[in-house]
């Protein structure tokens, strides 16, 4: 299927590895020019080189910086000729007990996982509407659908973003101008973050990391973790011309882990 987005420009946040990188790869395969951002310069430049090799016909720009800061957002936006596609993504806050989180911890979580995406949407959505095309994909978490008790900071911040988008996406001045805003909710994907979390669980339990990972895979109906490539493919479809009638939705990618009907 030709997704009809070749030649568009995308800004993909936190794209040096993991799910953000998977999204950038899928878009580049479709002929989309991309600006990728991340804090780590070395990893970001390595990913940029991979993307250029993947499709030499597109332009790939790498902007190192912290997207959760005004300066980081300004640099990324300045490098993008026009934002036709915006993929919001940022690392999640640490797990823990809410009794241990002070105001600073909450503000940091809100800044990264709620307010930063909103600022980027604010900076780009009106231009999308004026041009008659726009796709915004927010990478959130399966915890939005089924909260995880130790991820309270993430539960709160990402749910706040989801609620905000639910109203914004349905504004006629956006939806009628072919601008869509949707969420991708990943469950357990084989990323550095998951491995780090499971390494911590292994240390506490006295098991090996491989044992903890095997047990975690066995809990999922698919008996596996997701991979970044299939996540990226879902992102690319939401960015396609064919997905123009899908907005204000949250697509759960979790291998069937969520047990509900709705």
N, C-alpha and C positions, 0 to 999 in steps of 0.2 A: 504494500500500500504506500502510495506517495502521500506524505502527510501535508504537502502543500506549503511548507514553511522555509524552503530553500531560499537563501539570500537574506533572511531576517537576521536581526541582531538580538542576542540574548545576554543577560547578565545573570551569572550563576554564582551564588554565594557559597563559601566554604567548599570549594570545588577541587581542592588539591588531592583529596582522597575520599573514600567512602561513598555515601549516597550522592553527595554533590558531584563528585567525579563521574559517577555512573550517569547522572543526568546530562552533564556536559558531553560525555562520549556519545550518548544517544542523539543529542541535538546536532553535534558535529557530523555524525553519519547522515543526518537528514539535510545537510548542506547549510546549517545555521552558523553564522559567525558568532563567536562567543567571547565575552570578557569574563574571565574567571578570577575569583578573589579568594584569599586565604591569608592567614597570618604568617605562615612559614614560607619564606622566600624560596628555599631550595626545593621543597616538595612541590611548590606551585609551579616553578619553572620546569621541573621534570614532567609534571602533568601537561603543561602547555606544549612541550615537545612531543609528547605522546599524541596529543590531540591533532597537532599539525601533521604528524605522520599518518594519522588515521584518515584524514581527508585534506590533502594539500590544496584543494580548491577553496577552502574557507579561510577566514582570518581569525586568528586566535590571539587575544591580548591577555596578559597576566598582570594583575595589580595586587601587589602584596600590601596587606594592611588589615586592620581590625574593623570589620564591617559594623560592629556594634558601636563604633564611635562616629561622631559627625565627620571627622577628617577622613576616616576610612570609607564612609559612604560617598563623600564628595569625590574622592579620587576614583572610585569605581564608576560612578556615574559620568565623570568627566571623560573617562576612557571609552565610553560607549556612545557611538554616533547617535543612535536612538534606541530606546529600550522597547522592543516589540514583545519580548518574552522576559519575564522576571522569575527567577527561581530563588525564593527566600529559604535560607538554611543557616543554621548556627548550632554549634555544639550545645548539648543540653547541660543544665546545671547538675551539680553532684547529688547523689542520693543521700539520704540521712533521715533524722528524726526532726520533725518540725519544731520541737522544743529547743533544738540547738540553733535554729536559724534566726538571726537578728534582722533588723530592717535592711541592713546593707546587703545581706544575702538575697532577700526578696527583690530589692531594687535591681541587683545585678541580673537575676533571672528574668525579670520583666523587661529590662533593657535589651537583653540578648534575644529572647524568644517571643516577645510580644511587640515592644515599641520599635525595635529596629525594623522588622518587616513592615510595620505600619508606616514608618518614615519613608521607606523605599517605595511602598505603594503610593504614598502621597506625592512623591517626587516624579512618578512615572505614569500614573493612571490617566491623568487628563490628556497627556500627549497621545497615549494609546487611543483614547476615545476620539480625539480630533482626527487621527489617521484612519480610524475605522477598523483597527485590529489591535488586540492585546491579549496576552495570556499571562496570568500570574498563578504560579504554583507555590504554595507554602508547604515546605516539608515540616511536619509537626511530629506526632507520635501516636502509636496505638493507644497510649495512655489517655488520649483525649476521649476515646471511646470506652475504654475500660481502665480507669485509674489504677496506678500501682502505688501501694502505700508508701514505699520508700522514696518515691519520686515526686513528692509533694510540690517542690519548686517547679518542676516541669509540668505537672498536672495543672497547676494554677496558671502559669504564664501561657502555656500553649492553648489551654481552654479559653483564656481571655482573648487571644488572637482569633481563635475559631469563632467565638461569639461575635466579635467585631466584624469579621469577614462575612458572616451570615447575613448581616444587614447591608453591608456595602455592596456585595456582589449582586444584590437584587435591585439596586437603584437603576431605574430605566435609562438614565443618561449614560450608564456604563453598559448594561446588558443589551440595550438596543443599538449600541455602537460596536458590537462584536468584541467586547472586552469581557473576559471571563476570569473569575478568581476561584480557585479550588484548592483543597488540601490533600496531600498525600500523607497517610498515617502508617509509618512503618512499624511492624512488629520486630521480631528478632532477625536481624540481618547480620551477616558475617562481616563486621566492621571492626576497626580498632577499638571503638567505644565498647562494643559488646564484649570483645576479648578482655578488655581492661576490667569491665564489671565482673566478668566470670572469673578472672584471675583473683580479684579481691574475695569473691565468694569461696574460691578454692583455698585460699590462705586461711580463711576463718574456719572452714570445715575440715581441714586436714587432708582433703582430697587433692588429686592432681588436676591441673587445668583441663586436661583431656577428659578426665572422668566427669568433671562438672559440665563440660560442653556436651558430652554424650548424653548425660541425663537431661540437659536442657533441650536438646534436639528431640529426645524421646517424648517429651511432653507435648510437642507440637503435632497436630494431626498429619502434617506433611512429612514428619520425621526428619526435618532438615531445617537449616537456616536459609533465609533468602539471600540472593546475591545482588550486588549493585547493578549489574547489567539489566536484570529484569525490572528492577526499580526504575532505572533510567528509561526503559522502554515505556513504562506506564506514564512517566513524566512527559516524554515526547508526545505520546498520544494526546494527553490533556492540552498540549500546546498546539495541536494540529488544527487545520481548518475543519476537519471532520468533527471536532469536539466543541464547535461553536455553540451548541445548544446545551452544554453542560456547564453550569455555574452555581456557585454556592454549595458545592458538594464536597464530601470528605471520603476519599477512597482508602479503605483499609487494606493494607497488604501485610498479612500476618500468617499465611499458610493455614488459615482456618482456626486460629487459636481462639478468637472471640466466639463465645458460644451462643450469642443471641440471634434472633431472627432479623432484627432491625439494627 
